[in-house]
Amino acid sequence: MAGTVDTLLEFPCDFPLKVMGLADGALAQIVFGIVQRHAPDFDGASMEMRASSSGKYVSLTCTINATSRAQLDALYREISGHPAVKVVL
């Protein structure tokens, strides 16, 4: 069971990443650019978008083909550090 000490995930795997931010129109492009840097095979057409009931916020779900814990860590660090992003799950 080597490799399971620091993560319960087995790589490669489909990994859904949910990103929330203000619905200002630029969030989807920002998130797509960051995700594609870390997962070059990510298909932007698969991105799911939902607006909040008030329309002020939007959530984006990007399911990537995760290849390593290091890849996910780097993606989370970059995406959560962007000022347009409020929450990353």
N, CA, C and O atoms as a MOPAC input file, in Angstrom:
PM7 MOZYME 1SCF
protein

 N      0.82200 1    -1.19300 1     0.00000 1
 C      0.00000 1     0.00000 1     0.00000 1
 C      0.86400 1     1.25400 1     0.00000 1
 O      0.50300 1     2.26900 1     0.59600 1
 N      1.98300 1     1.17600 1    -0.65900 1
 C      2.86200 1     2.33800 1    -0.75200 1
 C      2.14600 1     3.47100 1    -1.45400 1
 O      1.40300 1     3.24300 1    -2.40900 1
 N      2.36500 1     4.70200 1    -0.98800 1
 C      1.77000 1     5.86500 1    -1.61100 1
 C      0.42000 1     6.24500 1    -1.03900 1
 O     -0.12500 1     7.28200 1    -1.41600 1
 N     -0.14300 1     5.44400 1    -0.14000 1
 C     -1.45400 1     5.77100 1     0.40800 1
 C     -1.35700 1     6.48300 1     1.74400 1
 O     -2.38000 1     6.83500 1     2.33300 1
 N     -0.14900 1     6.70000 1     2.22900 1
 C      0.01600 1     7.34600 1     3.52900 1
 C     -0.47100 1     8.79300 1     3.50300 1
 O     -1.16600 1     9.22300 1     4.42300 1
 N     -0.11100 1     9.56000 1     2.44800 1
 C     -0.45200 1    10.97600 1     2.43300 1
 C     -1.69200 1    11.30100 1     1.60300 1
 O     -2.11500 1    12.45700 1     1.57100 1
 N     -2.27800 1    10.32500 1     0.93900 1
 C     -3.48300 1    10.57400 1     0.16100 1
 C     -4.29800 1     9.29400 1     0.02700 1
 O     -3.74300 1     8.19700 1    -0.03400 1
 N     -5.59500 1     9.44200 1    -0.01600 1
 C     -6.47200 1     8.28900 1    -0.22300 1
 C     -6.79700 1     8.09900 1    -1.69400 1
 O     -7.44900 1     7.12700 1    -2.07300 1
 N     -6.34500 1     9.02400 1    -2.51500 1
 C     -6.61000 1     8.95100 1    -3.94900 1
 C     -5.62200 1     8.01100 1    -4.62900 1
 O     -4.46200 1     7.91000 1    -4.22800 1
 N     -6.09800 1     7.33200 1    -5.65600 1
 C     -5.21400 1     6.55300 1    -6.51000 1
 C     -5.12200 1     7.29000 1    -7.83900 1
 O     -6.14200 1     7.62500 1    -8.44100 1
 N     -3.91200 1     7.53900 1    -8.28800 1
 C     -3.70300 1     8.30300 1    -9.52000 1
 C     -3.36900 1     7.37500 1   -10.66600 1
 O     -2.75300 1     6.33100 1   -10.45200 1
 N     -3.76300 1     7.73000 1   -11.88100 1
 C     -4.58400 1     8.88600 1   -12.25000 1
 C     -6.05100 1     8.65200 1   -11.87600 1
 O     -6.50400 1     7.51300 1   -11.75300 1
 N     -6.78000 1     9.76000 1   -11.69700 1
 C     -8.20400 1     9.67000 1   -11.37600 1
 C     -8.91100 1    10.94800 1   -11.81500 1
 O     -8.29100 1    12.00100 1   -11.95900 1
 N    -10.21700 1    10.83400 1   -12.02200 1
 C    -11.02600 1    12.02000 1   -12.29600 1
 C    -11.22200 1    12.74400 1   -10.97900 1
 O    -11.63000 1    12.13300 1    -9.99100 1
 N    -10.93700 1    14.03900 1   -10.95100 1
 C    -11.00400 1    14.80800 1    -9.71400 1
 C    -11.80900 1    16.08400 1    -9.95400 1
 O    -11.37500 1    16.95400 1   -10.70900 1
 N    -12.98400 1    16.20500 1    -9.31700 1
 C    -13.78000 1    17.42500 1    -9.48100 1
 C    -13.26500 1    18.54800 1    -8.58700 1
 O    -13.03900 1    18.35700 1    -7.39200 1
 N    -13.08800 1    19.69100 1    -9.17000 1
 C    -12.61900 1    20.88500 1    -8.46900 1
 C    -13.72200 1    21.92600 1    -8.57100 1
 O    -14.11700 1    22.29800 1    -9.67600 1
 N    -14.22600 1    22.40500 1    -7.43700 1
 C    -15.29400 1    23.40500 1    -7.44600 1
 C    -14.69800 1    24.74000 1    -7.01700 1
 O    -14.04400 1    24.84100 1    -5.97900 1
 N    -14.93600 1    25.75800 1    -7.83400 1
 C    -14.39200 1    27.09600 1    -7.60800 1
 C    -15.55100 1    28.08000 1    -7.56000 1
 O    -16.43000 1    28.06100 1    -8.42200 1
 N    -15.54800 1    28.94400 1    -6.54300 1
 C    -16.60700 1    29.94900 1    -6.42400 1
 C    -16.00900 1    31.34600 1    -6.39000 1
 O    -14.95000 1    31.57700 1    -5.80600 1
 N    -16.71000 1    32.26700 1    -7.03000 1
 C    -16.27300 1    33.65100 1    -7.06500 1
 C    -17.39600 1    34.55500 1    -7.53500 1
 O    -18.51400 1    34.10300 1    -7.78200 1
 N    -17.08800 1    35.82300 1    -7.65400 1
 C    -18.07700 1    36.79500 1    -8.12200 1
 C    -18.42600 1    36.53100 1    -9.57800 1
 O    -17.56100 1    36.17100 1   -10.37700 1
 N    -19.68400 1    36.71000 1    -9.91600 1
 C    -20.15800 1    36.48200 1   -11.28800 1
 C    -19.90200 1    37.72600 1   -12.12100 1
 O    -20.84000 1    38.43200 1   -12.49300 1
 N    -18.64000 1    37.99500 1   -12.41500 1
 C    -18.29700 1    39.19900 1   -13.17700 1
 C    -17.94400 1    38.89200 1   -14.62400 1
 O    -17.51900 1    39.78100 1   -15.36100 1
 N    -18.11400 1    37.65600 1   -15.03300 1
 C    -17.85200 1    37.29700 1   -16.41800 1
 C    -16.45100 1    36.80800 1   -16.69600 1
 O    -16.24900 1    36.03400 1   -17.63200 1
 N    -15.47200 1    37.23800 1   -15.90800 1
 C    -14.08000 1    36.86100 1   -16.16600 1
 C    -13.67700 1    35.58800 1   -15.43200 1
 O    -12.66600 1    34.97700 1   -15.78000 1
 N    -14.43700 1    35.17700 1   -14.43500 1
 C    -14.03100 1    34.04900 1   -13.58900 1
 C    -13.80900 1    32.77100 1   -14.39000 1
 O    -12.81200 1    32.08200 1   -14.17500 1
 N    -14.70600 1    32.44300 1   -15.29800 1
 C    -14.58000 1    31.19800 1   -16.06300 1
 C    -13.28100 1    31.18700 1   -16.87200 1
 O    -12.59500 1    30.16600 1   -16.91900 1
 N    -12.93900 1    32.30200 1   -17.50400 1
 C    -11.71100 1    32.38700 1   -18.29600 1
 C    -10.48200 1    32.26100 1   -17.40100 1
 O     -9.51500 1    31.58800 1   -17.75800 1
 N    -10.52100 1    32.90700 1   -16.24500 1
 C     -9.40000 1    32.84700 1   -15.29300 1
 C     -9.18900 1    31.41600 1   -14.82600 1
 O     -8.07300 1    30.89700 1   -14.86100 1
 N    -10.27900 1    30.77800 1   -14.38600 1
 C    -10.19600 1    29.40600 1   -13.88200 1
 C     -9.73800 1    28.45600 1   -14.98500 1
 O     -8.89600 1    27.59000 1   -14.74700 1
 N    -10.28400 1    28.61200 1   -16.18100 1
 C     -9.88000 1    27.75000 1   -17.28900 1
 C     -8.37700 1    27.84600 1   -17.53900 1
 O     -7.70600 1    26.82700 1   -17.70700 1
 N     -7.85300 1    29.05800 1   -17.56200 1
 C     -6.41800 1    29.24800 1   -17.80500 1
 C     -5.55200 1    28.58400 1   -16.75200 1
 O     -4.54900 1    27.94700 1   -17.07500 1
 N     -5.93900 1    28.73100 1   -15.48800 1
 C     -5.16100 1    28.13400 1   -14.39600 1
 C     -5.25300 1    26.60700 1   -14.45700 1
 O     -4.23900 1    25.91600 1   -14.36400 1
 N     -6.46500 1    26.09200 1   -14.61300 1
 C     -6.64700 1    24.63900 1   -14.64900 1
 C     -5.87500 1    24.04100 1   -15.81300 1
 O     -5.23600 1    23.00000 1   -15.65900 1
 N     -5.92200 1    24.67800 1   -16.96900 1
 C     -5.23300 1    24.11900 1   -18.12600 1
 C     -3.71000 1    24.12100 1   -17.97000 1
 O     -3.03200 1    23.26500 1   -18.53800 1
 N     -3.17200 1    25.06900 1   -17.21100 1
 C     -1.72800 1    25.06300 1   -16.94700 1
 C     -1.32200 1    23.81900 1   -16.16600 1
 O     -0.24300 1    23.26900 1   -16.38200 1
 N     -2.18600 1    23.37900 1   -15.26200 1
 C     -1.85400 1    22.23500 1   -14.39900 1
 C     -2.37700 1    20.90600 1   -14.94600 1
 O     -1.86100 1    19.84300 1   -14.59900 1
 N     -3.39900 1    20.96700 1   -15.80000 1
 C     -3.97500 1    19.77000 1   -16.41800 1
 C     -4.21200 1    20.08400 1   -17.89700 1
 O     -5.33300 1    20.39800 1   -18.29700 1
 N     -3.14600 1    19.99900 1   -18.71000 1
 C     -3.22000 1    20.42200 1   -20.11300 1
 C     -4.29400 1    19.70600 1   -20.93100 1
 O     -4.72700 1    20.22200 1   -21.96100 1
 N     -4.72400 1    18.53200 1   -20.49200 1
 C     -5.73900 1    17.79900 1   -21.24500 1
 C     -7.16400 1    18.17400 1   -20.82400 1
 O     -8.12300 1    17.57000 1   -21.30600 1
 N     -7.32000 1    19.16800 1   -19.92900 1
 C     -8.64800 1    19.58100 1   -19.47800 1
 C     -9.42700 1    20.19000 1   -20.63300 1
 O     -8.92400 1    21.06000 1   -21.34400 1
 N    -10.65400 1    19.72800 1   -20.81600 1
 C    -11.53300 1    20.22800 1   -21.87300 1
 C    -12.46200 1    21.28200 1   -21.27600 1
 O    -13.34200 1    20.95300 1   -20.47900 1
 N    -12.27500 1    22.53100 1   -21.65100 1
 C    -13.07600 1    23.62200 1   -21.11800 1
 C    -14.56100 1    23.45900 1   -21.35200 1
 O    -15.36700 1    24.00800 1   -20.60200 1
 N    -14.94400 1    22.70500 1   -22.39200 1
 C    -16.35800 1    22.48500 1   -22.68100 1
 C    -17.04000 1    21.65900 1   -21.59400 1
 O    -18.26600 1    21.66000 1   -21.48600 1
 N    -16.24400 1    20.95600 1   -20.79000 1
 C    -16.81200 1    20.12800 1   -19.72200 1
 C    -17.03100 1    20.91800 1   -18.42900 1
 O    -17.59000 1    20.38600 1   -17.46900 1
 N    -16.59900 1    22.17200 1   -18.39600 1
 C    -16.75500 1    22.99900 1   -17.19500 1
 C    -18.23900 1    23.25200 1   -16.94000 1
 O    -18.97000 1    23.66600 1   -17.84000 1
 N    -18.67500 1    23.00100 1   -15.71200 1
 C    -20.06500 1    23.25500 1   -15.33600 1
 C    -20.14300 1    24.56500 1   -14.57500 1
 O    -19.30700 1    24.84400 1   -13.71600 1
 N    -21.16100 1    25.37700 1   -14.89600 1
 C    -21.30200 1    26.68700 1   -14.25900 1
 C    -22.69800 1    26.81500 1   -13.66800 1
 O    -23.69300 1    26.47700 1   -14.30900 1
 N    -22.75400 1    27.31400 1   -12.42300 1
 C    -24.04300 1    27.56600 1   -11.76800 1
 C    -23.98700 1    28.91200 1   -11.08300 1
 O    -23.02400 1    29.23300 1   -10.38700 1
 N    -25.03300 1    29.69700 1   -11.28800 1
 C    -25.13100 1    30.99800 1   -10.62600 1
 C    -25.83100 1    30.82800 1    -9.28100 1
 O    -26.67500 1    29.94700 1    -9.11700 1
 N    -25.47400 1    31.67800 1    -8.32500 1
 C    -26.17100 1    31.67400 1    -7.04100 1
 C    -27.58600 1    32.20700 1    -7.24100 1
 O    -27.89900 1    32.78300 1    -8.28300 1
 N    -28.43200 1    32.01100 1    -6.24300 1
 C    -29.82500 1    32.45900 1    -6.38200 1
 C    -29.91200 1    33.97300 1    -6.57000 1
 O    -30.82000 1    34.46800 1    -7.23800 1
 N    -28.96800 1    34.70500 1    -5.98000 1
 C    -28.97200 1    36.15800 1    -6.12600 1
 C    -28.30200 1    36.61600 1    -7.42800 1
 O    -28.46900 1    37.75600 1    -7.86100 1
 N    -27.54400 1    35.70300 1    -8.03800 1
 C    -26.83100 1    36.05000 1    -9.26500 1
 C    -25.51500 1    36.77400 1    -9.01900 1
 O    -24.82200 1    37.14000 1    -9.96900 1
 N    -25.16400 1    36.98400 1    -7.75300 1
 C    -23.93300 1    37.70400 1    -7.42800 1
 C    -22.69700 1    36.80800 1    -7.55600 1
 O    -21.61200 1    37.28100 1    -7.89600 1
 N    -22.87000 1    35.51700 1    -7.28300 1
 C    -21.74900 1    34.57700 1    -7.31600 1
 C    -21.99800 1    33.48600 1    -8.34100 1
 O    -23.13200 1    33.25100 1    -8.75900 1
 N    -20.92300 1    32.82700 1    -8.73800 1
 C    -21.02100 1    31.70100 1    -9.66000 1
 C    -20.10100 1    30.59800 1    -9.14400 1
 O    -19.04100 1    30.87400 1    -8.58100 1
 N    -20.51200 1    29.35800 1    -9.33800 1
 C    -19.62800 1    28.23900 1    -9.01400 1
 C    -19.30300 1    27.51700 1   -10.30800 1
 O    -20.15800 1    27.32900 1   -11.17300 1
 N    -18.05900 1    27.12300 1   -10.41600 1
 C    -17.56700 1    26.40100 1   -11.58400 1
 C    -17.05300 1    25.05200 1   -11.11600 1
 O    -16.30800 1    24.97500 1   -10.13900 1
 N    -17.43900 1    23.99900 1   -11.79800 1
 C    -16.91300 1    22.67300 1   -11.49400 1
 C    -16.09100 1    22.20700 1   -12.68100 1
 O    -16.58200 1    22.11100 1   -13.80600 1
 N    -14.82300 1    21.91700 1   -12.40100 1
 C    -13.89800 1    21.43700 1   -13.42200 1
 C    -13.43600 1    20.04800 1   -12.99600 1
 O    -12.82000 1    19.90100 1   -11.94000 1
 N    -13.71800 1    19.04900 1   -13.78500 1
 C    -13.25900 1    17.69500 1   -13.47500 1
 C    -12.02700 1    17.42100 1   -14.32100 1
 O    -12.08500 1    17.37100 1   -15.54900 1
 N    -10.91100 1    17.24400 1   -13.62700 1
 C     -9.64400 1    17.03400 1   -14.32500 1
 C     -9.19300 1    15.58700 1   -14.18200 1
 O     -9.67500 1    14.85000 1   -13.32200 1
 N     -8.27700 1    15.20500 1   -15.02400 1
 C     -7.60700 1    13.91600 1   -14.89800 1
 C     -6.37600 1    14.17600 1   -14.02800 1
 O     -5.32600 1    14.58500 1   -14.52200 1
 N     -6.52500 1    13.93100 1   -12.72700 1
 C     -5.42900 1    14.19800 1   -11.78500 1
 C     -4.39000 1    13.08700 1   -11.87700 1
 O     -4.72300 1    11.90200 1   -11.85200 1
 N     -3.12600 1    13.48900 1   -11.98500 1
 C     -2.05700 1    12.50900 1   -12.13500 1
 C     -1.18800 1    12.36700 1   -10.88900 1
 O     -0.45200 1    11.38800 1   -10.76400 1
 N     -1.26000 1    13.33500 1    -9.95800 1
 C     -0.45300 1    13.23700 1    -8.74300 1
 C     -0.95600 1    14.20200 1    -7.67900 1
 O     -1.67500 1    15.15700 1    -7.97100 1
 N     -0.56900 1    13.93400 1    -6.45300 1
 C     -0.90200 1    14.82500 1    -5.34400 1
 C     -0.20700 1    16.17500 1    -5.54500 1
 O     -0.78100 1    17.22200 1    -5.24600 1
 N      1.02300 1    16.14700 1    -6.05100 1
 C      1.77000 1    17.38900 1    -6.29100 1
 C      1.03600 1    18.26800 1    -7.31000 1
 O      0.99100 1    19.48900 1    -7.15700 1
 N      0.46600 1    17.65500 1    -8.34300 1
 C     -0.29400 1    18.40000 1    -9.33900 1
 C     -1.49600 1    19.08300 1    -8.67600 1
 O     -1.73400 1    20.27000 1    -8.89800 1
 N     -2.24800 1    18.33900 1    -7.86700 1
 C     -3.41900 1    18.91000 1    -7.19900 1
 C     -3.02900 1    20.01900 1    -6.23100 1
 O     -3.69600 1    21.05100 1    -6.16300 1
 N     -1.94600 1    19.80500 1    -5.47900 1
 C     -1.49300 1    20.83300 1    -4.52900 1
 C     -1.12800 1    22.12600 1    -5.24400 1
 O     -1.50100 1    23.21200 1    -4.80000 1
 N     -0.40100 1    22.01200 1    -6.34700 1
 C      0.01700 1    23.19600 1    -7.10100 1
 C     -1.20500 1    23.90400 1    -7.69800 1
 O     -1.27500 1    25.13300 1    -7.69400 1
 N     -2.15200 1    23.13700 1    -8.20300 1
 C     -3.37900 1    23.71200 1    -8.76200 1
 C     -4.16900 1    24.44500 1    -7.69100 1
 O     -4.61800 1    25.56800 1    -7.91700 1
 N     -4.34600 1    23.82800 1    -6.52800 1
 C     -5.08000 1    24.47000 1    -5.42800 1
 C     -4.37700 1    25.75000 1    -4.97400 1
 O     -5.02900 1    26.76300 1    -4.71900 1
 N     -3.05800 1    25.70200 1    -4.87500 1
 C     -2.31100 1    26.89500 1    -4.44500 1
 C     -2.51600 1    28.05700 1    -5.41000 1
 O     -2.79100 1    29.18000 1    -4.98900 1
 N     -2.38200 1    27.78100 1    -6.70100 1
 C     -2.50600 1    28.86700 1    -7.68300 1
 C     -3.93700 1    29.39500 1    -7.76500 1
 O     -4.15700 1    30.60600 1    -7.78500 1
 N     -4.89700 1    28.49300 1    -7.81200 1
 C     -6.27600 1    28.92700 1    -8.00400 1
 C     -6.81300 1    29.63100 1    -6.76500 1
 O     -7.54200 1    30.61500 1    -6.89200 1
 N     -6.47300 1    29.15700 1    -5.57500 1
 C     -6.97600 1    29.80000 1    -4.35500 1
 C     -6.27700 1    31.13000 1    -4.09700 1
 O     -6.78700 1    31.95900 1    -3.34400 1
 N     -5.11900 1    31.34200 1    -4.71000 1
 C     -4.38800 1    32.59500 1    -4.54600 1
 C     -4.85400 1    33.70300 1    -5.47600 1
 O     -4.42000 1    34.84700 1    -5.34100 1
 N     -5.72700 1    33.38200 1    -6.41200 1
 C     -6.18900 1    34.40900 1    -7.35800 1
 C     -7.25200 1    35.27200 1    -6.68900 1
 O     -8.15300 1    34.74200 1    -6.03900 1
 N     -7.16400 1    36.58300 1    -6.83600 1
 C     -8.11400 1    37.48600 1    -6.16300 1
 C     -9.57100 1    37.32900 1    -6.60600 1
 O    -10.47200 1    37.70100 1    -5.85500 1
 N     -9.82800 1    36.79500 1    -7.79100 1
 C    -11.21000 1    36.62300 1    -8.26400 1
 C    -11.88700 1    35.40000 1    -7.62400 1
 O    -13.10800 1    35.25200 1    -7.67300 1
 N    -11.06700 1    34.53600 1    -7.02800 1
 C    -11.57700 1    33.28700 1    -6.45100 1
 C    -11.85200 1    33.47200 1    -4.97000 1
 O    -10.98500 1    33.92000 1    -4.22000 1
 N    -13.07800 1    33.12100 1    -4.54900 1
 C    -13.45500 1    33.25100 1    -3.13800 1
 C    -13.28300 1    31.95100 1    -2.37800 1
 O    -12.81200 1    31.96100 1    -1.24000 1
 N    -13.66000 1    30.81100 1    -2.99300 1
 C    -13.60400 1    29.50400 1    -2.33400 1
 C    -13.21700 1    28.45200 1    -3.34300 1
 O    -13.64800 1    28.49600 1    -4.49500 1
 N    -12.38400 1    27.47900 1    -2.90200 1
 C    -12.04900 1    26.32800 1    -3.72800 1
 C    -12.31100 1    25.07300 1    -2.89800 1
 O    -11.82700 1    24.94800 1    -1.77400 1
 N    -13.06900 1    24.16300 1    -3.45800 1
 C    -13.36600 1    22.89100 1    -2.77700 1
 C    -12.86600 1    21.74100 1    -3.61200 1
 O    -13.01500 1    20.58300 1    -3.22200 1

